[in-house]
Amino acid sequence: MTAFSYSINPEIFDVHPEYRRGVVVFRNLDNSQQQPGITQQLRSSEADLRERIVGNPAEYPQIAAWRDAYRQFGAKPSEHRSSIEALSRRVLKPDSLPDINTLVDIGNLLSLRYVLPAGVHPITARSQNVELRKASALDRFLAEPGKEPELISPDEIVLAADNRVLTRRWTWRQAADTRTLPETSFVFFDIDGLPPCTVVDVKAAIADLTHLVSRFCGGECLGYAILDVGKPSLSIILE
């Protein structure tokens, strides 16, 4: 019997005591078909975001919170934007997000709808023990397929499976070997909340996520948790 374990190192909460991350695990999904229903909801959420954010998106509270968090571990938010800021700026150009595949599109939809970072990773034998923590000297990040993995600053916050970095700079960029593809059927989603985002917002996004995945990809939700300073880890039996 194998398990999927996920934890947030206490050092993250030392600096960000009100941070929380929703983690949701799904299996037996069908991600092979484009879903016009998701595309339609993306267009609606893009329009809603353009009405919600007027002026400089860097000053919008949910985005400003991530800029402050990035500064605290040494990243320049104008050079390395959190996923929600990068996504929002693209939509505000204005531009429409491309259809990538259903699971990735659902992550983008949730990000826009709740103005928070949301992402999806495949679960494989190499990513069953995952931790959000500060980088170590042994960590490596594959930026592009076929290239040498990159070294990482030890102060940077990363999502890692052992020394394989899945996401750099907390919510900035996923590794090339963790992309969700049309044939992907086994995944976990991250849903991030920094104040002013509340636990109610994260719970609503999780409920929305489970509904969307069930409707458009089928499969089974194996479990979820909202990780915070009082509950920094979860373990889910996979089989």
C-alpha positions, 0 to 999 in steps of 0.5 A: 500500500502506497501513500502520497504525503505532502507537508509545509515546513514550519519555517514557512509559517514562521514568516507567514503564520496566516498562510494556508494551502489547499491540497486536493488529490484526484485519480482516474481522470480523463484529461484528453478532451478539450471542454468548451464548457471550461473555455466559456467559464474562462472567458467569463472569469476573464471579463469579471477580473477586468471589472474587478482590477482597475489600475495597477494590478500590483496594488490589488490586495491579493496580488500585493500580498504575494509581491510582499511575500516574494520580497521576504525571501529575496525575489524581485516581484517585478522580475519574478511574478507570482503565478496569479500576478502573471496570469492577471496581467495577461488577462488585463492586456486584455488577452484571452488565455489559451486552452491548454488541457482541461486540468490546466484550464481548471487551475487557471479558471480558479486562479482568476475566479478567486484571485489566488495561485492555483496549479496542478501537478501529476503524481508519479513515483517520483512525486509522492513525498512533497514538501514546501520549504526553503531550497537546499544546496542539493536541489535541482530544477529542470527549466527546459526539457533536454537541458541541465537542471538549474541550481537554486538559491538556498533562501528561495521557497520551493515545492520539492519532491526530495531534491527535485524541485517541482515549482520555483519561487513558491508559485512562480514556475513549474518544472518542465518535467511536472507539466500536466499533459492530455494523458495525465490521469493522476494529479494533485492541485495546490490552492494558495491563500495569503491574507487578505485571502481567507480560509473561506476563500480557499474552501470555496475554491476547493469545492469549486475545483472538485465540482469542475474536475468531476464534471469535466474529467470524471475520476475520483477525489481521493482526499484533500486538506487545507494545510496551515500552521496547525495542520502542516501535513497530510497523507493520502493512501493511493491504493 
